[in-house]
Amino acid sequence: MKKNSGFTLIELLIVIGIIAILAAVVIVALNPARQFSQARNTQRSSNVNTILNAVWQYISDNNGSLPASVTALTVDTPTQICATGAADCTGLVNLSVLTNSEIYLLSIPVDPAASTTGGVGYAVWRTSNNRVGVTALGAELDQKITVRR
């Protein structure tokens, strides 16, 4: 009687097929692109809060006065914030008053995927009641990241 050791071709194909299906399920479940998008949105949310907190600290220290570049804005016209140290802030909101002497911020936070020149990827606006809001312009996954106070 001859003793055969090893696996048959059918057994090997079945095992390889099962491993391939499991690998596909794991890759789809993890979806690295979505995970990176969620991580960038989390950073955006943090940055929006940081900018708004700095504006409110400025307001508190200046007897309720908004930074001059914010007073002309309305909720209908949110305008992108100029990057710290940008050579030209034409058409952008200059919040350098928050970074002067590094009292409120060291620098204006920049969107993790910002590709605009001079801007940081965040917009600021105010309501008629002088409530200030900051919005992330590059939010991903159909999210809207806005904070107002």
Buried (B, 14 or more C-beta within 10 A) or exposed (E): EEEEEEEEEEEEEEEEEEEEEEEEEEEEEEEEEEEEBBEBBEBBBEBBBBBBBBBBBBBEEEEEEBBEBBEEBEEEEBBBBBBBEBEEBEEBBBBBBBBEEEEBBEEBBBBBBBEBEBBBBBBBBBEEEEEBBBBBBBBBEEEEBBBBE
